[in-house]
């Protein structure tokens, strides 16, 4: 659209801001007319058809239901991925559901749960989207072995220093329903390449 005035540009920018915030919460199926009416009533001090408490309760319930549906979808997709992945060459599946593949064996000691380790790592979703990487920061990370997600804690205690493993971590060994936010959603299966540099 062409902006005739600064007020129009501001209005568009404000709409972008609200739209981006909602999209980050996976709220995209919005009835525009109802949204605009509710916005105008509240913004101009007109009588609203819902109380503020009713509106907040409705929004919270809607968002929780949306996240639950998305979490169930993520769980199913993760299970399907892991079922196919475990048939690939070199994949080892533990009784917990953790899967790994040794990329490079190491010759050093194995850390204990009470140790702190220095690692390089790269984390991705099952669709290949990267969400974190110490490699891109050119700075190894240090973690207590028992201070990370369960899949990491289990895998690190099986790795020799100097080794590189690929980890395929089911949701219940990752964040489960307590996703940290961003692109990591509830019940997502997470993939990591982990290089165990040393036990500190």
ABEGO torsion letter per residue (X at the ends): XBBABAAAAAAAAAAAAAAAAAAAAGBABBBAAAAAAAAAAAAAGBBBABBAAAAAAAAAAAAAAAAAAAAAAAAAAAAAAAAAAAABBGBBBBAAGBBBBBABBBABBBBBAABBBBBBBBBBBAAGBBABBAAAAGBBBBBBAAABBAAAAAAAAABBBGBBBBBBBBAAABAEABBAEEABBBGBBBBBBBBBABBX
